[in-house]
Amino acid sequence: MSFHDAMESVVNGFEIAGVAILVAGSLLALASAAVDVRRDGGRVAYQRARQGIGRAILLGLEVLIIADIVLTITVDRTLESAVTLGLIVLVRTFLSFSLDVELEGILPWRRRAAVTASSTSDEEEPAP
């Protein structure tokens, strides 16, 4: 087996892992939501299902980006594949960013300030 063939196998492995994460994570989130409907109600179950599926998509996208990077730097070393990789990474990064904001409800660079502000307000509230 040549280096080229080995790297194609590695890329295929990452692609399979990425798709498996997407499928398994989504199915687990939906199964968990089905249980949550009975226990906590539809609104809570829906929110948890969205968060679980979103996290599965984020992780799956990260693994698929790894596959694209490995493919571009080891197997298909052309300017066209590098440009294609750049576009793919931009689109997937935008999707990841959008999903992260959707799941967390806050921009990543404001997260620390929000956590600090909420912990400060918790300390200032008088005990009941």
C-alpha positions in Angstrom: 0.0 0.0 0.0 1.4 3.4 -1.0 1.3 6.6 1.0 -1.3 7.9 -1.3 -3.6 4.9 -0.8 -3.0 5.0 3.0 -4.0 8.7 3.2 -7.1 8.0 1.1 -8.0 5.3 3.6 -7.5 7.8 6.5 -9.7 10.3 4.7 -12.4 7.7 4.2 -12.1 6.8 7.9 -12.6 10.4 8.9 -15.5 10.8 6.5 -17.2 7.6 7.9 -16.6 8.8 11.4 -18.1 12.2 10.7 -21.2 10.7 9.1 -21.5 8.2 12.0 -21.3 11.0 14.5 -24.1 12.9 12.7 -26.4 9.9 12.5 -25.7 8.5 16.0 -25.8 11.9 17.7 -29.1 12.8 16.0 -30.7 9.5 16.8 -29.6 9.7 20.4 -30.9 13.3 20.7 -34.3 12.2 19.3 -34.5 9.2 21.5 -33.7 11.3 24.5 -36.3 13.8 23.4 -38.9 11.0 23.2 -38.2 10.2 26.8 -38.2 13.8 27.8 -41.6 14.4 26.3 -43.2 12.2 28.9 -41.1 13.4 31.8 -40.7 17.1 31.2 -43.2 18.1 28.5 -43.0 18.9 24.8 -41.4 22.3 25.0 -38.4 21.1 27.1 -38.0 18.0 25.0 -38.0 20.0 21.8 -35.3 22.4 23.2 -33.1 19.5 24.3 -33.6 17.7 21.0 -32.5 20.8 19.1 -29.5 21.2 21.4 -28.5 17.6 21.1 -28.8 17.5 17.3 -27.0 20.8 17.0 -24.1 19.4 19.1 -24.0 16.3 16.9 -23.8 18.5 13.8 -21.0 20.6 15.3 -18.9 17.6 16.1 -19.7 15.8 12.8 -18.7 19.0 10.9 -15.4 19.2 12.8 -14.5 15.6 11.9 -15.5 16.2 8.2 -13.3 19.3 8.1 -10.4 17.1 9.3 -11.1 14.7 6.4 -11.0 17.6 3.9 -7.8 19.0 5.3 -6.0 15.6 5.2 -7.3 15.0 1.7 -6.0 18.4 0.5 -2.6 18.3 2.1 -1.7 14.6 1.4 -3.7 13.3 -1.6 -4.9 16.1 -3.9 -2.3 18.8 -3.8 -3.5 21.2 -6.4 -4.4 24.9 -6.3 -8.0 24.0 -7.2 -8.3 21.6 -4.3 -6.8 24.1 -1.9 -9.3 26.8 -3.0 -12.1 24.2 -2.7 -10.9 23.3 0.8 -10.9 27.0 1.8 -14.4 27.4 0.6 -15.6 24.3 2.4 -13.9 25.3 5.6 -15.4 28.8 5.4 -18.9 27.4 4.9 -18.5 24.8 7.6 -17.0 27.3 10.0 -20.0 29.7 9.4 -22.4 26.8 10.0 -20.5 25.8 13.2 -20.5 29.5 14.4 -24.2 29.8 13.6 -25.1 26.6 15.4 -23.0 27.5 18.4 -24.7 30.9 18.7 -28.1 29.2 18.3 -27.3 26.6 21.0 -25.7 28.9 23.5 -27.8 32.0 22.8 -24.8 34.3 23.0 -21.9 35.3 20.8 -18.7 33.3 21.8 -16.7 36.5 22.6 -19.4 37.7 25.0 -19.8 34.3 26.8 -17.2 35.0 29.5 -18.7 38.5 30.3 -22.1 36.9 30.5 -20.9 34.2 32.9 -19.1 36.7 35.0 -22.1 39.0 35.1 -24.5 36.2 36.1 -22.2 34.9 38.8 -21.8 38.5 40.2 -25.6 39.0 40.2 -26.1 35.7 42.0 -23.7 36.8 44.7 -25.4 40.2 45.2 -29.0 38.8 45.5 -30.1 38.5 49.1 -30.8 35.0 50.4 -34.6 34.3 50.9 
